[in-house]
Amino acid sequence: MTTLSAQPTVETLKMLIGGRWVDAQDGRRADSINPFTGKVWATAPFAGVEDVDAAVRAARSAFEGPWGSMTGADRVKLLLRFADLLEAHAEELAVIESTDNGKLIREMGAQMKALPGYYRYFAGYADKIHGETIPTEKPNFFTYTTREPLGVVGAILPWNSPLLLLTWKLAPALAAGCTVVAKAADQTPASILKFGALFAEAGFPPGVFNVVTGDGPTTGAALVGNPGVDRICFTGSNATGIQVMKNAADNITRVTLELGGKSPNIVFADADLDAVTNGVLAGIFAATGQTCVAGSRLLVQSEIYDQLAGRLVERAKDIRLGDPLDPASEMGPVAFRAQLDKILEYVRIGQSEGAVLATGGQRPTAPELGNGLFVSPTIFTGVDNAMRIAQEEIFGPVLCMIPFETEEDAVQIANATPFGLGAGVWTLNVQRAHRMARALRAGTVWVNAYRTLSWAAPFGGFKGSGIGRELGLESLHEFTETKSVWIETSGASQDPFRMG
Ligand code: NAD
């Protein structure tokens, strides 16, 4: 069996194109830095336009060749075999991801353990993709639809959960019969390349899954602009998503966009405050706040505002920062320097806007944290929803506490951002829970829970948080085209000057 283990010395990684491990044609490379040690731990090729084109051509020829001629039942077998291999390598892949992006081994370990389930779930659909017979108003026609695989998919990924967010695209795309070119985030090339080694072992034909590495403006843009790509599935920031959509328009390339959020976590006075405290921590400090569904705006009914603020500040001060590879650590560093600077700049903005910095807001100085890019868990109280810290995605461990009086106020404040990705509601009143679930403009609403996902439940954004859905049956259809077929059954000839 292939060994994927992370090496202690700097690794020289290669890209996967057409089943071969290759360098960029011009030999360029880029470093990947371990955010805990601050040291380069791997280097990856920097793909130019010609490398991306080679990957798209490899994906196209697999689509039109051996992969395209397989049946759904063949794809089921391959996906299930691949899921077993992933399961066997889950721990190694978790270590590689933590080393690349600094997220806790607890978090990445759980994500990697869950990955095989996604492939098994979509394997279950791979031999059940079919159209319908359509009874039309025209008696002399037999009409039916087929659902055909869309073609070549370009998957553009962020650094925060590379393999999980790749899987959300890859598992349904493969189940539907598409081929994929993945573009790893600039900061996290390693896990996706290592993961690529498992495809040949599972028995997939070369070119079904390809990986290119490099930056956004060169490598990512080359993928979006390549006319051989049928759909771009993008997860990342809003600014890049807008660019991707504009560039994809030139070739009428379809887009799925999973973008940012400023999700409200809404606490009513009747809620169970122990459960709320854990839910709020999970929403904003787990993953060091570097998650698109971070519950970064905490809306709290005014009668319990001070009490909950006191509890959260106390718990936040106790969060154990440390080496992401140490299972006892509760919060790791942020993933790279620019992200750290951005978070600290938002702390300054919050203070200048008049919010109260109740805890955190600086780089901790404990010697055991060394050169790690840490920010202490940060809570702002007295936040007004119009402030920039309440409107803009910080993507770090910064919680903004906003008071509200009534249910109507809560809905109005919650919906008053350009985003609509997730929302949490904490109440023991079942009628209110249903009213809130209906009123919130968000792709996912959790009641008395936060940050729970499943391969079976569609995920995506309302408003500025994106276009389309990943996961669930709904996502599978994004990787197919529907064809209507009309069969004339009477033998009559048609009037050429009249639409039939
Ligand atoms: P980013 O937009 O900076 O980069 C994402 C990817 O796009 C990278 O691979 C990058 O190289 C590439 N890219 C950059 N410019 C490009 C261009 N012009 N053309 C094509 N590709 C280009 O995002 P990030 O900082 O890596 O990730 C963080 C963001 O991702 C946050 O906003 C977060 O909310 C969002 N996110 C969303 C979800 C979701 O499912 N909705 C999940 C995770 C992260």
Boltz pocket constraint, residues with backbone or C-beta under 6 A from the ligand:
constraints:
  - pocket:
      binder: B
      contacts: [[A, 156], [A, 157], [A, 158], [A, 159], [A, 160], [A, 161], [A, 165], [A, 183], [A, 184], [A, 185], [A, 186], [A, 214], [A, 215], [A, 216], [A, 217], [A, 219], [A, 220], [A, 221], [A, 224], [A, 235], [A, 236], [A, 237], [A, 238], [A, 239], [A, 240], [A, 241], [A, 243], [A, 244], [A, 258], [A, 259], [A, 260], [A, 261], [A, 291], [A, 292], [A, 293], [A, 393], [A, 395], [A, 421], [A, 461], [A, 465], [A, 466]]
      max_distance: 6.0
